[in-house]
Amino acid sequence: MYRMNFYESTCFRCNQTVYQVDRVGPLKDFTFFHSGCFKCAVCGTKLTLKTYYNNQHRQEDKEVYCCSHVPKIGPGHLDGSAVGIRSALNVPRSANFVNEQIRGSGKGTFDAEALNIRPHLNGHHNSSNNNQQTHQYQQHHGDSSYQYGRFDASALHIAHALRATELQKAYNKAREKPIDYYLDKDEQTQLEMKHRKEEDDLYRKFARQREEEDKRMREEFRDEWEKELERLTSRFERELQTKKKRPDEQKVMTLRHQQEREDLEKNMTIRRDKKKESITRKLLEHERAATAALVEKQSREMLELINEKRSEYMMAESLYLDEGDGYTEDVLLPYPSQAPIPAPPALSKFEVYNDPVEFADIDQIAISVAQEDQKTFTDLVRQLVGRCGSDIEKARTIFRWITVKNLNTMQFDDNLRGDTPMGLLRGIKHGTESYHVLFKRLCSYAGLHCVVIKGYSKSAGYQPGVRFEDNRFRNSWNAVYVAGAWRFVQCNWGARHLVNAKEVPKAGSKGKSDSLRYEYDDHYFLTDPREFIYEFFPLQSEWQLLKNPITLQDFEELPFVRSLFFRYGLYFPDTNTKAVMYTDSTGAATVRIAMPAHMQSSLIFHYNLKFYDSDGDGFDGVSLKRFVMQSVVGNIVAFRVHAPCSGAFLLDIFANAVTPKEYLTGEPMKFKSVCKFKIACEELQTVMVPLPDCASGEWGPTKATRLFGLVPITHQDALVFAGRELELQFRMSRPLTDFMATLHKNGVEEKRLSKFVSHSVSDDDVVTFVISFPEEGQYGLDIYTRELGGSQTDGSGEKHLLTHCCKYLINSSKRN
């Protein structure tokens, strides 16, 4: 009886008969499995007798697991023995309801400040910039309870969430051993050679298809050409035969026939080129899809090989270089063998890392590797990640290598072979492989889960108010699983040009890295979902990685912002701020932007206004800029637009961070766009007049205080209502000299108004400006100054120029 059961047992997983040739077992309590069923019960990873685990804490559990998912006591269960929680539970509650036991400072621990829970435990919210940004995001998406990237007191009962937080906070401390420890380079290269053969076959198939299409099209047009030419020639011959023509008439007919033939040839050439372009575009779309599918399959196979070798190695050795240095085995869980489902990250990018300088050494590796030649992806990736101890560092070196390589400008030889250094990037040359497919491929060689996401983006050519109704703005990007969560990467948008480089190195050539300074946009590495959604909308809503996904219409209505907007920490304080702003009956609409406290002293804004459907920036001979009033109050910069006529306008807002010293030099400043809006004026019941022609920039005294330390005593607002006379006073907080004020009024020359403005400086550092208005109306007042010593001549004998300090808009009338 026993012998019969031994040779004809049933599979524990599928309950079907399992025979000796396809049997794994006996295992726990004489259980057996088909070799194909011998997989992890949680993630489905294929197991071997060396890599399987049983549940040691429940005897009745006969399932098999991989090392990542074998059940363990501790994290995941909220009981008295849970790691790091027993002592916390035993501490009496304090009056502030803050458990001081959570405030450990040792390795692998976290505190109330790190989790951002102290304000919640204390019963109030702070007003930091992060909270303000979160608040405005909640207003956009209707979720007042959702604190993005934060844990509150109610989350403390979820032990698994706490454990996940510990893991993510410790990712950059527990350094994993390099891939060389568990996967032989030759074995990885062998799989790559198999993949390269598949790729060669695919490219040969592409070449055959293109040749066949080209041959078919040439034959088709040759047949058409012969038919049309025969028709044209027959008609010409009939005309000659039916009518006797004089020699001069025959010459005219012959010339006409030659012209008709040339016209026919020209038209057919144009038609052929257009058709060839259309066919080539369709073939390229097909080739891209086929390449992406092949890379998907090959990436999966490479990850399976790496995971299998990792699991085998972990059976005998620790995977970490610093085990025992404050970390316990249950905290140092390995990277998941199967790709997790998409879900919002528990921690924001800022909580993972808050300054790109943290990756200075890692970035230098990528820059150095980019100067060398590699013949295999195995060599390339091992050079990139060989000294990386965390998944984030691996993703970082790949991201930086792609951005440094500047693939868009690389030059390739026509006879490029797959086994040459630059042959690795032949997909880029042929247009069949994008940045995103390449990033996914390289991630698989590093053992990282990565997906290519398709959707819409607010890319080149997009303007606020445009609807995503066709494929014009289709795009793709990546999500890579690092630091315990899926996180966005956009290599193409992250890449920038070389700065201060006299010579751009050619593909495959070696250059001196010390003569180049590589610029890139860090915003597009591990971008937070709540920021990424402003520019990218995936076709699959789960890949928004938001707790509350938005619709395509919501995406269209979101303000059109650029990465600099988030780099400066800007946000919109008003819930009604959308891509299209509608004016009221007077033609007025206001866009308000909030600045974080630490940027208020350095940010300078500018703007441009033009017609939406043209490049025209003037109305009745007046610049449209004079129909916008920019002002700063506290941390809010406001742009109030007064449309001079009905129609649509484009408001482009720029910003730059400069120090007062940089501003005072008078050197031209470079402003970059942070956001754009469509201003729609459907009807206009009031005729608007332009603002006085003052210096560009913000109105009001805030600029004077911020850059010159000139504090207003009498008038703190940009708009002043006055009678026929006005006195403005400021107090100097540091030495200034050589004040000057100019008065402006529409229709009146500046020189005529100069005698109506005067100023004086008292011994107690009070500056007084006295204005006498010659008539009622609206005036603009510009104030200029320079710091003490600025009037001294330089080597050329020229005085330094006065610098614009601030300006006021003044309405003068007898009633005031």
HELIX and SHEET records of a PDB file:
HELIX    1   1 TYR A    2  TYR A    7  1                                   6    
HELIX    2   2 GLN A   20  ASP A   22  5                                   3    
HELIX    3   3 LYS A   28  PHE A   30  5                                   3    
HELIX    4   4 ARG A   86  ASN A   90  1                                   5    
HELIX    5   5 GLU A  100  ILE A  102  5                                   3    
HELIX    6   6 ARG A  118  LEU A  121  1                                   4    
HELIX    7   7 ASN A  129  HIS A  141  1                                  13    
HELIX    8   8 ALA A  153  HIS A  157  5                                   5    
HELIX    9   9 ALA A  159  LYS A  169  1                                  11    
HELIX   10  10 ILE A  179  TYR A  181  5                                   3    
HELIX   11  11 LYS A  185  THR A  242  1                                  58    
HELIX   12  12 PRO A  247  ALA A  316  1                                  70    
HELIX   13  13 LYS A  349  VAL A  352  1                                   4    
HELIX   14  14 PRO A  356  PHE A  359  5                                   4    
HELIX   15  15 ALA A  360  ALA A  370  1                                  11    
HELIX   16  16 PHE A  377  VAL A  385  1                                   9    
HELIX   17  17 ASP A  391  LYS A  405  1                                  15    
HELIX   18  18 LEU A  407  THR A  409  5                                   3    
HELIX   19  19 PRO A  421  LEU A  425  5                                   5    
HELIX   20  20 ARG A  426  HIS A  430  1                                   5    
HELIX   21  21 TYR A  435  TYR A  445  1                                  11    
HELIX   22  22 CYS A  491  GLY A  494  1                                   4    
HELIX   23  23 SER A  513  SER A  515  5                                   3    
HELIX   24  24 ASP A  522  TYR A  524  5                                   3    
HELIX   25  25 PRO A  529  PHE A  532  1                                   4    
HELIX   26  26 SER A  541  GLN A  544  5                                   4    
HELIX   27  27 LEU A  552  GLU A  557  1                                   6    
HELIX   28  28 SER A  563  ARG A  567  1                                   5    
HELIX   29  29 ALA A  597  MET A  599  5                                   3    
HELIX   30  30 LEU A  624  PHE A  627  5                                   4    
HELIX   31  31 PRO A  660  LEU A  664  1                                   5    
HELIX   32  32 THR A  702  PHE A  708  1                                   7    
HELIX   33  33 GLU A  750  LEU A  753  1                                   4    
HELIX   34  34 SER A  754  PHE A  756  5                                   3    
SHEET    1   A 2 SER A   9  THR A  10  0                                        
SHEET    2   A 2 THR A  17  VAL A  18 -1                                        
SHEET    1   B 2 ARG A  23  VAL A  24  0                                        
SHEET    2   B 2 PHE A  33  HIS A  34 -1                                        
SHEET    1   C 2 TYR A  53  ASN A  54  0                                        
SHEET    2   C 2 VAL A  64  TYR A  65 -1                                        
SHEET    1   D 5 PHE A 525  THR A 527  0                                        
SHEET    2   D 5 ALA A 485  VAL A 489 -1                                        
SHEET    3   D 5 ARG A 474  VAL A 482 -1                                        
SHEET    4   D 5 CYS A 450  SER A 457 -1                                        
SHEET    5   D 5 PHE A 536  PRO A 538 -1                                        
SHEET    1   E 2 ALA A 495  VAL A 499  0                                        
SHEET    2   E 2 ARG A 517  TYR A 520 -1                                        
SHEET    1   F 3 PHE A 560  VAL A 561  0                                        
SHEET    2   F 3 LYS A 672  CYS A 681 -1                                        
SHEET    3   F 3 VAL A 580  TYR A 582  1                                        
SHEET    1   G 4 PHE A 560  VAL A 561  0                                        
SHEET    2   G 4 LYS A 672  CYS A 681 -1                                        
SHEET    3   G 4 GLY A 647  ALA A 657 -1                                        
SHEET    4   G 4 LEU A 603  PHE A 611 -1                                        
SHEET    1   H 3 ALA A 588  ALA A 594  0                                        
SHEET    2   H 3 ILE A 636  HIS A 642 -1                                        
SHEET    3   H 3 VAL A 628  VAL A 633 -1                                        
SHEET    1   I 2 GLY A 618  PHE A 619  0                                        
SHEET    2   I 2 VAL A 622  SER A 623 -1                                        
SHEET    1   J 4 LEU A 710  PRO A 712  0                                        
SHEET    2   J 4 GLU A 725  MET A 732 -1                                        
SHEET    3   J 4 VAL A 766  SER A 772 -1                                        
SHEET    4   J 4 VAL A 757  VAL A 761 -1                                        
SHEET    1   K 4 LEU A 719  ALA A 722  0                                        
SHEET    2   K 4 THR A 803  SER A 812  1                                        
SHEET    3   K 4 GLY A 777  GLU A 787 -1                                        
SHEET    4   K 4 LEU A 736  HIS A 744 -1                                        
END                                                                             
